[in-house]
């Protein structure tokens, strides 16, 4: 099993902060993962975002869920 799949499986359904290589931060729920992309669910704006993995710099749990 690839390390990114195992890591993302652990975060499925949780609020995450996704930092893109452009510096933009996306806060949303990790809805699904695909081989080359992830799908984020933004409940505040009622939309889904498809983000390609090569554009992601960092993924962390959302600030509100950190201990």
NUZAKOL-114510 format. One record per residue: x, y, z of N, C-alpha, C, O in turn; chain; residue in one letter. Coordinates in Angstrom, 1 decimal. Layout:
+--------+--------+--------+--------+--------+--------+--------+--------+--------+--------+--------+--------+-----+------+
:    n_u :    n_v :    n_w :   ca_u :   ca_v :   ca_w :    c_u :    c_v :    c_w :    o_u :    o_v :    o_w : mol : type :
+--------+--------+--------+--------+--------+--------+--------+--------+--------+--------+--------+--------+-----+------+
:      X :      Y :      Z :      X :      Y :      Z :      X :      Y :      Z :      X :      Y :      Z :   A :    a :
...
+--------+--------+--------+--------+--------+--------+--------+--------+--------+--------+--------+--------+-----+------+
END
This chain:
+--------+--------+--------+--------+--------+--------+--------+--------+--------+--------+--------+--------+-----+------+
:    n_u :    n_v :    n_w :   ca_u :   ca_v :   ca_w :    c_u :    c_v :    c_w :    o_u :    o_v :    o_w : mol : type :
+--------+--------+--------+--------+--------+--------+--------+--------+--------+--------+--------+--------+-----+------+
:    0.8 :   -1.2 :    0.0 :    0.0 :    0.0 :    0.0 :    0.9 :    1.2 :    0.0 :    1.8 :    1.3 :    0.8 :   A :    x :
:    0.6 :    2.2 :   -0.8 :    1.3 :    3.4 :   -0.9 :    1.1 :    4.2 :    0.4 :    0.0 :    4.2 :    0.9 :   A :    x :
:    2.1 :    5.0 :    0.8 :    2.0 :    5.8 :    2.0 :    1.0 :    6.9 :    1.9 :    0.3 :    7.1 :    2.9 :   A :    x :
:    0.8 :    7.5 :    0.8 :   -0.2 :    8.6 :    0.7 :   -1.6 :    8.0 :    0.8 :   -2.4 :    8.7 :    1.4 :   A :    x :
:   -1.8 :    6.8 :    0.2 :   -3.2 :    6.2 :    0.4 :   -3.5 :    5.9 :    1.8 :   -4.6 :    6.1 :    2.3 :   A :    x :
:   -2.5 :    5.3 :    2.5 :   -2.7 :    5.0 :    3.9 :   -3.0 :    6.2 :    4.8 :   -3.9 :    6.2 :    5.6 :   A :    x :
:   -2.2 :    7.3 :    4.5 :   -2.4 :    8.5 :    5.2 :   -3.8 :    9.1 :    4.9 :   -4.5 :    9.6 :    5.9 :   A :    x :
:   -4.2 :    9.2 :    3.7 :   -5.4 :    9.8 :    3.3 :   -6.6 :    9.0 :    3.7 :   -7.7 :    9.5 :    4.1 :   A :    x :
:   -6.5 :    7.6 :    3.8 :   -7.5 :    6.8 :    4.3 :   -7.9 :    7.1 :    5.7 :   -9.0 :    7.1 :    6.1 :   A :    x :
:   -6.8 :    7.5 :    6.5 :   -7.0 :    7.8 :    7.9 :   -7.7 :    9.2 :    8.0 :   -8.4 :    9.4 :    9.0 :   A :    x :
:   -7.6 :   10.0 :    7.0 :   -8.2 :   11.4 :    7.1 :   -9.6 :   11.4 :    6.4 :  -10.3 :   12.5 :    6.5 :   A :    x :
:  -10.0 :   10.4 :    5.8 :  -11.3 :   10.4 :    5.0 :  -12.5 :   10.8 :    6.0 :  -12.6 :   10.2 :    7.1 :   A :    x :
:  -13.3 :   11.7 :    5.6 :  -14.4 :   12.2 :    6.4 :  -14.1 :   13.2 :    7.4 :  -15.0 :   13.7 :    8.1 :   A :    x :
:  -12.8 :   13.6 :    7.6 :  -12.4 :   14.5 :    8.6 :  -12.2 :   15.9 :    8.0 :  -11.9 :   16.0 :    6.8 :   A :    x :
:  -12.3 :   16.9 :    8.8 :  -11.9 :   18.3 :    8.4 :  -10.4 :   18.4 :    8.2 :   -9.7 :   18.0 :    9.1 :   A :    x :
:  -10.0 :   18.9 :    7.1 :   -8.5 :   19.1 :    6.9 :   -8.2 :   20.4 :    6.3 :   -9.1 :   21.1 :    5.8 :   A :    x :
:   -7.0 :   20.9 :    6.5 :   -6.5 :   22.0 :    5.8 :   -5.5 :   21.5 :    4.8 :   -4.6 :   20.8 :    5.1 :   A :    x :
:   -5.8 :   21.9 :    3.5 :   -4.9 :   21.5 :    2.4 :   -4.2 :   22.8 :    1.9 :   -4.8 :   23.7 :    1.5 :   A :    x :
:   -2.9 :   22.7 :    2.0 :   -2.1 :   23.9 :    1.5 :   -1.5 :   23.5 :    0.1 :   -0.9 :   22.5 :   -0.1 :   A :    x :
:   -1.8 :   24.4 :   -0.9 :   -1.4 :   24.1 :   -2.2 :    0.0 :   24.7 :   -2.4 :    0.5 :   25.5 :   -1.6 :   A :    x :
:    0.7 :   24.3 :   -3.5 :    2.1 :   24.8 :   -3.7 :    2.0 :   26.3 :   -4.1 :    3.1 :   26.9 :   -4.0 :   A :    x :
:    0.9 :   26.8 :   -4.4 :    0.7 :   28.2 :   -4.7 :    0.6 :   29.0 :   -3.5 :    0.6 :   30.3 :   -3.5 :   A :    x :
:    0.4 :   28.4 :   -2.3 :    0.3 :   29.1 :   -1.0 :   -1.1 :   29.2 :   -0.5 :   -1.4 :   29.6 :    0.6 :   A :    x :
:   -2.1 :   28.8 :   -1.3 :   -3.5 :   28.9 :   -1.0 :   -3.8 :   27.8 :    0.0 :   -3.4 :   26.6 :   -0.1 :   A :    x :
:   -4.6 :   28.1 :    1.1 :   -5.1 :   27.1 :    2.0 :   -6.6 :   26.8 :    1.8 :   -7.4 :   27.8 :    1.7 :   A :    x :
:   -6.9 :   25.6 :    1.6 :   -8.3 :   25.1 :    1.5 :   -8.7 :   24.4 :    2.8 :   -8.0 :   23.4 :    3.2 :   A :    x :
:   -9.8 :   24.8 :    3.4 :  -10.3 :   24.1 :    4.6 :  -11.6 :   23.4 :    4.2 :  -12.6 :   24.1 :    3.7 :   A :    x :
:  -11.7 :   22.1 :    4.3 :  -12.8 :   21.3 :    3.9 :  -12.7 :   19.9 :    4.5 :  -11.7 :   19.6 :    5.1 :   A :    x :
:  -13.8 :   19.1 :    4.2 :  -13.8 :   17.7 :    4.7 :  -13.3 :   16.9 :    3.5 :  -13.7 :   17.1 :    2.4 :   A :    x :
:  -12.4 :   16.0 :    3.8 :  -11.8 :   15.1 :    2.8 :  -12.9 :   14.0 :    2.5 :  -13.2 :   13.1 :    3.3 :   A :    x :
:  -13.5 :   14.2 :    1.3 :  -14.6 :   13.3 :    0.9 :  -14.2 :   12.0 :    0.2 :  -14.8 :   11.0 :    0.5 :   A :    x :
:  -13.1 :   12.1 :   -0.6 :  -12.7 :   10.9 :   -1.3 :  -11.3 :   11.1 :   -1.9 :  -10.8 :   12.3 :   -1.9 :   A :    x :
:  -10.6 :   10.0 :   -2.2 :   -9.3 :   10.1 :   -2.8 :   -9.3 :    9.2 :   -4.1 :   -9.9 :    8.2 :   -4.1 :   A :    x :
:   -8.7 :    9.7 :   -5.1 :   -8.5 :    9.1 :   -6.4 :   -7.0 :    8.9 :   -6.6 :   -6.2 :    9.4 :   -5.8 :   A :    x :
:   -6.6 :    8.1 :   -7.6 :   -5.2 :    7.9 :   -7.8 :   -4.4 :    9.1 :   -7.9 :   -3.2 :    9.2 :   -7.5 :   A :    x :
:   -4.9 :   10.2 :   -8.6 :   -4.2 :   11.4 :   -8.8 :   -4.8 :   12.6 :   -8.3 :   -4.3 :   13.7 :   -8.5 :   A :    x :
:   -5.9 :   12.5 :   -7.5 :   -6.6 :   13.7 :   -7.0 :   -7.3 :   13.3 :   -5.7 :   -7.4 :   12.2 :   -5.3 :   A :    x :
:   -7.7 :   14.4 :   -5.0 :   -8.6 :   14.2 :   -3.8 :   -9.8 :   15.1 :   -4.0 :   -9.8 :   16.1 :   -4.8 :   A :    x :
:  -10.9 :   14.7 :   -3.4 :  -12.2 :   15.5 :   -3.5 :  -12.4 :   16.0 :   -2.1 :  -12.5 :   15.3 :   -1.1 :   A :    x :
:  -12.6 :   17.4 :   -2.0 :  -12.9 :   18.0 :   -0.8 :  -14.3 :   18.5 :   -0.8 :  -14.8 :   19.0 :   -1.8 :   A :    x :
:  -15.0 :   18.4 :    0.3 :  -16.4 :   18.8 :    0.5 :  -16.4 :   20.1 :    1.3 :  -16.0 :   20.0 :    2.5 :   A :    x :
:  -16.9 :   21.2 :    0.8 :  -16.9 :   22.4 :    1.6 :  -18.4 :   22.7 :    2.0 :  -19.2 :   23.1 :    1.2 :   A :    x :
:  -18.7 :   22.4 :    3.2 :  -20.1 :   22.5 :    3.7 :  -20.5 :   24.0 :    3.8 :  -21.7 :   24.2 :    3.6 :   A :    x :
:  -19.6 :   24.9 :    4.0 :  -20.0 :   26.3 :    4.1 :  -20.5 :   26.9 :    2.8 :  -21.4 :   27.7 :    2.8 :   A :    x :
:  -20.0 :   26.4 :    1.7 :  -20.3 :   26.9 :    0.4 :  -21.1 :   25.9 :   -0.5 :  -21.4 :   26.2 :   -1.6 :   A :    x :
:  -21.4 :   24.8 :    0.1 :  -22.2 :   23.7 :   -0.5 :  -21.5 :   23.3 :   -1.9 :  -22.2 :   23.3 :   -2.9 :   A :    x :
:  -20.2 :   23.1 :   -1.9 :  -19.6 :   22.7 :   -3.1 :  -18.5 :   21.6 :   -2.9 :  -18.1 :   21.4 :   -1.7 :   A :    x :
:  -18.1 :   21.0 :   -3.9 :  -17.0 :   20.0 :   -3.9 :  -15.9 :   20.5 :   -4.7 :  -16.1 :   21.2 :   -5.7 :   A :    x :
:  -14.6 :   20.2 :   -4.3 :  -13.5 :   20.7 :   -5.1 :  -12.6 :   19.4 :   -5.4 :  -12.4 :   18.6 :   -4.6 :   A :    x :
:  -12.2 :   19.4 :   -6.6 :  -11.3 :   18.3 :   -7.1 :   -9.9 :   19.0 :   -7.1 :   -9.7 :   20.0 :   -7.8 :   A :    x :
:   -9.0 :   18.4 :   -6.3 :   -7.6 :   19.0 :   -6.2 :   -6.6 :   17.9 :   -6.6 :   -6.6 :   16.8 :   -6.1 :   A :    x :
:   -5.8 :   18.2 :   -7.6 :   -4.8 :   17.2 :   -8.1 :   -3.7 :   17.1 :   -7.0 :   -3.3 :   18.1 :   -6.5 :   A :    x :
:   -3.3 :   15.9 :   -6.8 :   -2.3 :   15.6 :   -5.7 :   -1.0 :   16.4 :   -6.0 :   -0.3 :   16.8 :   -5.1 :   A :    x :
:   -0.6 :   16.5 :   -7.3 :    0.7 :   17.2 :   -7.6 :    0.6 :   18.7 :   -7.2 :    1.7 :   19.3 :   -7.2 :   A :    x :
:   -0.5 :   19.3 :   -7.0 :   -0.7 :   20.7 :   -6.6 :   -0.7 :   20.9 :   -5.1 :   -0.7 :   22.0 :   -4.6 :   A :    x :
:   -0.7 :   19.7 :   -4.3 :   -0.7 :   19.8 :   -2.9 :    0.7 :   19.8 :   -2.3 :    1.5 :   19.0 :   -2.6 :   A :    x :
:    0.9 :   20.8 :   -1.4 :    2.1 :   20.9 :   -0.6 :    2.0 :   20.1 :    0.7 :    2.9 :   19.3 :    1.0 :   A :    x :
:    0.9 :   20.4 :    1.5 :    0.8 :   19.8 :    2.8 :   -0.7 :   19.6 :    3.1 :   -1.6 :   20.3 :    2.6 :   A :    x :
:   -1.0 :   18.5 :    3.8 :   -2.3 :   18.2 :    4.3 :   -2.2 :   18.0 :    5.8 :   -1.4 :   17.2 :    6.3 :   A :    x :
:   -3.0 :   18.8 :    6.6 :   -3.1 :   18.6 :    8.0 :   -4.5 :   18.5 :    8.5 :   -5.4 :   18.9 :    7.8 :   A :    x :
:   -4.7 :   18.1 :    9.7 :   -6.1 :   18.1 :   10.3 :   -6.4 :   19.6 :   10.5 :   -5.5 :   20.4 :   10.7 :   A :    x :
:   -7.7 :   19.9 :   10.4 :   -8.1 :   21.2 :   10.5 :   -7.8 :   21.8 :   11.9 :   -7.7 :   21.1 :   12.9 :   A :    x :
:   -7.5 :   23.1 :   11.9 :   -7.1 :   23.8 :   13.1 :   -8.1 :   23.5 :   14.3 :   -7.6 :   23.4 :   15.4 :   A :    x :
:   -9.4 :   23.5 :   14.0 :  -10.4 :   23.3 :   15.0 :  -10.3 :   21.9 :   15.6 :  -10.9 :   21.7 :   16.7 :   A :    x :
:   -9.7 :   20.9 :   15.0 :   -9.7 :   19.5 :   15.4 :   -8.4 :   19.2 :   16.1 :   -8.2 :   18.0 :   16.5 :   A :    x :
:   -7.4 :   20.1 :   16.1 :   -6.1 :   19.8 :   16.7 :   -6.2 :   19.8 :   18.3 :   -7.0 :   20.7 :   18.8 :   A :    x :
:   -5.5 :   19.0 :   19.0 :   -5.6 :   19.0 :   20.4 :   -5.0 :   20.3 :   21.0 :   -4.9 :   20.4 :   22.2 :   A :    x :
+--------+--------+--------+--------+--------+--------+--------+--------+--------+--------+--------+--------+-----+------+
END
